[in-house]
Amino acid sequence: MRLKVLKLPTLVYRRTRGDMIEIYKIAMAKHDIHCCPQLNLRSSVVSDIETRGNMYKLIPVRCKYVLLKIF
C-alpha cells in the first residue's frame, strides 16, 4: 500500500535492477579487475556469424570439478 502511495518500486525490482547494474560495471571494466569475478563475453567473431544476440552476451562458466563423485 505504501509503495503505491509513494510511487516506489518493489524490493524485487530494486534487487534485479541493482544486479543488472553491477554486471554491467563488471563487464565494462568499471570496477577494479583484481577484486571482481571474471566474466566471459562472446567474441565479436561469433556474434558476426550468428544472426541473434550481440557481443555482450555472457558465456556460462562450467564447473571443472564434480564434487558429487567424491562423496
C-alpha positions as CSV (number, residue, x, y, z in Angstrom):
1,M,0.0,0.0,0.0
2,R,2.8,2.4,1.0
3,L,4.7,1.6,-2.2
4,K,1.8,2.6,-4.4
5,V,1.1,5.8,-2.4
6,L,4.8,6.9,-2.5
7,K,5.2,5.6,-6.1
8,L,8.3,3.4,-5.1
9,P,9.4,0.2,-6.9
10,T,9.2,-3.1,-5.2
11,L,12.2,-4.8,-3.4
12,V,12.4,-7.5,-6.1
13,Y,12.6,-4.8,-8.9
14,R,15.3,-2.9,-7.0
15,R,17.4,-6.0,-6.4
16,T,17.1,-7.1,-10.1
17,R,18.0,-3.6,-11.2
18,G,21.0,-3.5,-8.9
19,D,22.2,-6.9,-10.1
20,M,22.0,-5.7,-13.7
21,I,23.9,-2.5,-12.9
22,E,26.7,-4.5,-11.2
23,I,27.0,-6.9,-14.1
24,Y,27.3,-4.0,-16.5
25,K,30.0,-2.4,-14.4
26,I,32.0,-5.7,-14.2
27,A,31.6,-6.4,-17.9
28,M,32.6,-2.9,-19.0
29,A,35.6,-2.9,-16.6
30,K,34.3,-0.1,-14.4
31,H,35.4,-1.9,-11.3
32,D,38.9,-3.0,-10.2
33,I,39.8,-6.1,-12.3
34,H,41.6,-7.8,-9.4
35,C,38.6,-7.8,-7.0
36,C,35.8,-8.7,-9.4
37,P,34.9,-12.1,-10.9
38,Q,36.0,-12.7,-14.5
39,L,33.0,-12.7,-16.9
40,N,33.3,-14.4,-20.2
41,L,31.8,-12.4,-23.1
42,R,31.1,-13.7,-26.6
43,S,33.8,-12.9,-29.1
44,S,32.9,-10.5,-32.0
45,V,33.7,-13.3,-34.5
46,V,30.9,-15.5,-33.1
47,S,28.4,-12.6,-32.9
48,D,29.2,-11.7,-36.6
49,I,28.3,-15.3,-37.7
50,E,25.1,-15.6,-35.7
51,T,22.1,-13.5,-36.5
52,R,20.7,-13.2,-33.0
53,G,22.2,-11.6,-30.0
54,N,25.2,-9.3,-29.5
55,M,28.8,-9.4,-28.5
56,Y,27.9,-8.5,-24.9
57,K,26.2,-11.8,-24.1
58,L,27.7,-13.7,-21.3
59,I,29.0,-17.3,-21.8
60,P,28.0,-19.6,-18.9
61,V,31.0,-20.9,-17.0
62,R,31.0,-24.6,-16.3
63,C,32.5,-26.0,-13.1
64,K,35.6,-28.1,-13.7
65,Y,35.1,-30.4,-10.7
66,V,32.3,-32.8,-10.0
67,L,32.0,-32.8,-6.2
68,L,29.2,-35.2,-6.1
69,K,31.6,-38.0,-7.2
70,I,33.8,-37.5,-4.1
71,F,31.0,-38.2,-1.6
